[in-house]
Amino acid sequence: MAEGKGIPVRTSALRFAVLGPLRVRSGETDLPTGSPQQRALLAALLLRGGSTATAQELVDAIWGETPPQQAVAALRTYASRLRKALGTRADVLVSELGGYALRRREDDELDSDRLAELAARAEAAAGAGDLTRALELYGAALELWDGETLAGVPGPDADLHRARFSEQRVVLLEARLGVALQAGLHTESVSELTALTTTYPLREKLRELLMLALYRSGRQAEALAVYADARRVLIDELGVEPRAELSELQQRILSADATLDQPADVPQGAPALVRPAQLPAAVPDFTGRAAFVRDLGRELAASGGGVMAVSAVAGIGGVGKTTLAVQVAHAAREHFPDGQLYVDLQGAGASPSEPEAVLGAFLRALGVADSAIPDGVAERSGLFRSLLDGRRVLTLLDNARDAAQVRPLLPGTPGCAALVTSRIRMVDLAGAHLVDLDVMSPEEALTLFTRIVGQERVGAERDAAMDVVGACGFLPLAIRIAAARLAARRTWTVSALARKLSDERRRLDELQAGDQAVAATFELGYGQLEAEQARAFRLLGLAEGPDISVAAAASLLDRDLHTTEDLLESLVDTSLLESAAPGRYRFHDLVRLFARACAERDEQPPAEREAALARLLDFYLATSAKVFALKRPGGRLVENLETTYQPAAEFDSDEQAQDWLFAEAGGLLSAAQSVDTSQRVRSAADLLLVARGLAESGAYSRQFVVACEAVLEVARRRDDPHAQGRAHFALTLAHSLAGRFEMADEHAQHAMLLGVAAEDPVVRTQAPTERGIIAIYRGNFQAAETYHTESLTAFREEGNRAGEASALSNLSRVLGSLGRPDAAVEAARKALSIYRGLGSELRLANGHYALGMALGKRGSHREALRELSLALGIFENHRQPLWVGMTLLRQAEALLETGGAAEAAMKAEDALTQLRDIGGDWRRALVLTVLGRALDSTNHPDRARACWEHALKLFEETSSAEAEEVRNLLSATSV
């Protein structure tokens, strides 16, 4: 405290930092720390934790064995200056017993104390299995470092602390990376571990972690090479063999020890069954649902508090609500010694039970004579609550229609509880604990199927059994029906049942046994829908894809956004539709089949179904074209698309537009894939061209190709050369991005011929450009120059500036490879200038990338790195993993030329991560070749060789000319 006119004033807390340059802050003000020796005094006192240091100890700490003649006097001077620098907080520096101490206040902070706290919490979180939290805490601890500890502070004491904190930092890095591997982040950890093993070549723990990360990433040869490199370094530097743990890991990798893989989660067992008299019998094969059982059981057990416990379980028909509720009720019996009541309220049927009748039955069960039971719901409900006062009774209200049916049946006193099941989410049931029950997990579903069919039959055909439960959509009722049919037919195999269920048109018919049928269960819910809800339900079933947005559904239903959202939410309330995320909705797979069957049966005339799908496709095309124009302005594609009539979605930013494309990917590609009429096939082909960003992302590459092939097939059947040419061109793009250059070139040739025949200005000009790009990838630079020169002329003649810049960028690549680097740089600069004028950030990244490559060919590697860095930032912002990966590769090449081999290795590792699922084997082999060169330059020859061997294998499999370069690298390093 300071004094001001007799009033104590609270002074600011001090914040001390030693994990970097020594700093002191008071509030938001940096305090001066003085000369190097003065900082050494402050550091020595800070890191003694408030203990007093004698003058001699401080002299030794600051000057060691060579102190100045007046060392103690100098020490006093430094202490005086420190007090002056600390201002109103000078009292923290205490003089006592001929020495000094620094006594911090409780609210003062020291970053090394914070480090110790975070490290301890991280270790505890890891020990408790909370890996996500542990990673956050370890990351926070490591972020405290701001450069070298006590940077610029002299003296042996500072040197000692520098070494100590440096060791602690590496230990924390090892711990964090160990947790990352436990969390399955092995691929993401390889790059950092590669850099760390280069920086700390003698730390065997880092080598061990890198071996494990590589092995789990499917790179066994490199993992073994890490061991070989480590052993060589340890013998050369220290004359010792690797420690036992490292050698043991090598042997486990050699033997492909299965325990090196990530451990699987162990499912928790179901609680023991308890059978009270008034509840329905619990099923003997109750499976899974452990989390729900615990949650509901906890709610029921808490009913002894100040209020009655009410839990309401909602879900689709057949999801197992009753089974779960009965199971939970049996398990909770000990908490309700005064009885358990049960009623099926028939809420899904045409004649739901009347609350008055149910209350009469409850009162009789509680011992009330018929003559004593009053008439009317209110009177019976009052008597019911009076009888339960002071008792502990559980009431299971099964299959309720709505909250209005339930309210009169609820006990009213603490100690009692009610458990409700319904297809409706009872958001209007005050105070209820709401539970949404979803389908089973695949493991739970397979376990249930096995318990009914038998371990012997399922164990022999496990994959087929998984196909069966998958066809059942993991819906418990469907699984029980399928399993019961198989159990009753001893001559059937599991595979035979799987084949029957694989036919979507017959699946619902197959899922019935005795008086149980999945379709009949759904029909009960469908029959209760109002006319507008039923129409929405039917038409939504026609849309393919994993889910649908409100905007897409509005086009499908031909309703405005607000009306559509209200309809969708009302279907969610009936559990016939699920809310996948805010503004997005989905069907359970079997409900979708039922909805589609209803559409075919009830949606009349049939043209209504075709019109709905046409509106949906129209919406996807209009909005995708809008996204394409925002991301790639200046091109002519958008001007040459089929006319659309549905309004496009609105976007506030380019980023929001890009988010839309990826959010709608599943539905968009499914809409294109499902076309079967000549009226819609051209729109579908156009949709694929403007949605090419999905193929570039990698995440949707396979679905994009499947959709293209489906559209091409329909276009062929309809004899539409225009649609065929565009589908071939879309396949050209997809196969080229995936590194399948032979297939890409074949489709490009077809596209060129069809584009001319159909007089399609888009395909006629773009297909030759793609053939030129493919020629570059295949090393045919003379042909590539011809294609791109012709494309450049054509684009200039039609005034297509975006096409002109693209041709210049590609021509730059060709010229550089033909040994004309100055011409390559000039072409790239012209392309970049055009891109700037167009205002497209994404196209601008292509220009920076082309210029970076051209500068590299000219030998201007530092300039190349600047251009590539600009390109990388834009590609990352636009979520372009293929081009992020390729830019990282080019940066690695440039870094190798400038002597930055260690950083080059990190860039190459990051490139491999980016290209894990996109780009194909040829691009990955390019990266492996560069990674090998970087590793060889950083004294990791064995791992370098493993990379080159892997690259050679990939190049040979793709018949690539680059294989010869890799053979030469391997020959040069052979022993």
Disulfide bonds with the S-S distance in Angstrom:
none
